[in-house]
Amino acid sequence: MIMRMSDNPLFDATKPPIAENIRAHIAAMGKNFTQKQFDDLFGRIQTLYELKTVIYIEEITAITQEIYSQPTIGDDMISLKTTLGPNILPTATVVLETPGKEHITSQAAGCSSTDAICTAISDATQIRIFLKDLSFHTIVEGVNSLGQVSITAEYHNRQVRATACSIDLLEAIAKAYLTAINIVMDRVNQQLD
């Protein structure tokens, strides 16, 4: 599904990202962000702007919704490296940062790059979830459009849904899968409290 491109970008070469404009957009969406969430959002918008200069409101909305739906505690992805190609077994290496600021590196191979990424993340977190559904769509038209991955996973017969955005499909898959695991960890921690 490709969303219709806006008539005018929110930010372009003549209008770089400004914190006040982003705060106004968040307020118009009815979202209340912590300073940490806003810093994450603004940093991601600045990174996106460096990559493609033109950013549409739909892309900012997608990133805002992703950050807003994140569990407050969980692992963060520091890096992702994949190897794939004809006659090569796909592999993925992930580096995650735990809430205690420990870095965990995990490498895995799989039948596909998605399988390798999910296995590496599961190995790093020591939580296994079953990926049931995965869909990807671009937010607006164009080669450098921000894309959004939506997944449904299962953990102990309970479904977990997560979304993530990136220009890179494999990064978006990794982020969505890690978010699903973070949601599972959050649920488990709530049950233990």
C-alpha positions in Angstrom: 0.0 0.0 0.0 1.5 3.4 -1.0 0.0 6.4 0.6 -0.7 9.5 -1.6 2.1 11.9 -1.7 1.5 15.2 0.0 1.3 18.3 -2.2 4.0 20.0 -0.2 6.8 18.5 1.9 7.0 19.6 5.5 10.8 19.9 5.3 13.0 20.3 2.2 16.2 21.9 1.1 14.8 25.4 1.9 13.0 24.3 5.1 15.2 22.1 7.4 13.6 20.3 10.4 12.7 22.7 13.2 11.8 21.4 16.7 8.8 23.8 17.0 7.2 22.5 13.8 7.6 18.9 15.0 6.2 19.7 18.5 3.2 21.3 16.8 2.6 18.2 14.6 2.8 16.0 17.7 0.3 18.2 19.5 -2.0 18.1 16.5 -1.9 14.3 16.7 -2.9 14.5 20.3 0.2 12.8 21.5 2.1 13.7 24.7 5.8 12.9 24.3 8.4 12.7 27.1 11.6 14.6 26.4 13.4 11.3 25.7 10.7 10.4 23.1 10.9 13.8 21.5 14.7 13.7 21.3 14.5 10.3 19.7 11.9 11.6 17.2 13.9 14.7 16.3 17.1 12.7 15.9 15.4 10.3 13.5 13.9 13.1 11.5 17.3 14.8 11.3 18.9 11.6 10.1 16.2 11.1 7.6 16.6 14.7 6.4 20.4 14.1 5.9 19.6 11.0 3.7 16.9 12.4 1.5 16.3 16.2 2.2 12.6 16.1 1.4 10.3 14.8 4.2 6.6 14.6 4.1 4.1 14.9 7.0 3.0 11.2 6.5 6.6 10.1 7.1 6.8 12.1 10.3 3.4 10.8 11.4 4.6 7.2 10.9 7.8 7.7 12.9 5.8 9.5 15.6 3.4 6.6 15.9 6.2 4.1 16.0 8.0 5.9 18.9 4.7 6.5 20.8 3.9 2.8 20.7 7.3 1.6 22.0 7.4 -0.1 25.4 9.2 2.2 27.9 11.8 -0.5 28.8 13.5 -2.9 26.3 16.5 -3.5 24.2 17.6 -1.0 21.6 19.2 -2.0 18.3 22.7 -0.5 17.9 23.6 -2.1 14.6 22.6 -4.6 12.0 24.8 -6.2 9.4 23.5 -8.7 6.8 25.1 -10.8 4.2 23.0 -12.2 1.4 23.2 -13.0 -2.3 23.0 -15.7 -4.9 24.5 -19.0 -3.6 25.3 -17.4 -0.2 23.6 -18.5 3.1 22.0 -15.4 4.5 23.5 -14.2 7.8 22.8 -11.4 10.1 24.8 -9.9 13.0 23.0 -7.6 15.5 24.3 -5.6 18.3 21.7 -4.8 21.0 21.9 -2.5 24.0 20.1 -3.7 27.1 18.3 -1.3 29.5 21.5 -1.7 31.7 23.6 -0.4 28.9 25.2 -3.8 28.2 26.0 -4.5 24.5 25.1 -8.0 23.3 26.3 -9.2 19.9 24.6 -12.1 18.1 25.1 -13.7 14.7 22.8 -16.2 13.0 22.2 -17.8 9.6 18.8 -18.6 8.1 16.9 -19.6 5.0 16.4 -15.9 4.2 17.7 -12.6 5.4 14.5 -12.1 7.5 15.0 -15.6 9.1 18.7 -14.7 9.9 17.7 -11.3 11.4 14.9 -12.7 13.6 17.1 -15.6 14.8 20.0 -13.3 15.7 17.7 -11.0 17.7 16.0 -14.0 19.4 19.4 -15.4 20.3 20.6 -12.0 21.7 17.4 -11.5 23.8 16.9 -15.2 24.6 13.2 -14.8 23.8 11.7 -16.8 21.0 8.6 -15.5 19.2 6.9 -17.0 16.2 6.6 -14.6 13.2 3.1 -15.2 11.8 2.7 -12.2 9.4 4.9 -9.5 7.9 3.9 -6.7 5.6 5.8 -3.8 4.2 4.6 -0.6 2.4 6.1 2.7 1.5 4.7 5.8 3.3 4.8 8.0 0.2 5.9 7.5 -3.4 9.6 7.4 -4.4 12.7 5.3 -4.2 13.9 7.0 -1.0 10.5 6.9 0.7 10.3 5.8 4.3 8.9 2.3 4.5 6.9 0.7 7.3 6.9 -2.9 8.4 4.0 -4.4 10.3 4.4 -7.8 12.0 2.2 -10.1 13.9 4.1 -12.6 16.1 3.0 -15.2 18.6 4.4 -15.9 22.1 2.8 -18.6 24.2 -0.4 -18.5 22.2 -0.8 -14.7 22.5 -0.4 -12.4 19.6 1.9 -9.4 19.5 1.7 -6.7 16.9 4.5 -4.2 16.1 5.5 -1.7 13.5 8.7 0.0 12.6 9.9 2.5 9.9 13.1 2.8 7.9 14.3 3.6 4.4 15.8 0.1 4.5 13.4 -2.8 4.5 15.7 -5.2 6.5 16.3 -2.6 9.2 12.6 -2.0 9.5 12.0 -5.8 9.9 14.7 -6.0 12.6 13.2 -3.0 14.5 9.7 -4.4 14.3 10.8 -7.8 15.4 12.8 -6.3 18.3 9.8 -4.1 19.3 7.6 -7.3 19.4 10.1 -8.9 21.8 10.2 -5.8 23.9 6.4 -5.9 24.2 6.6 -9.5 25.3 9.3 -8.6 27.9 7.2 -5.7 29.1 4.2 -8.0 29.5 6.3 -10.6 31.4 7.7 -8.0 33.7 4.2 -6.6 34.5 3.1 -10.1 35.4 6.1 -10.5 37.8 5.4 -7.2 39.5 
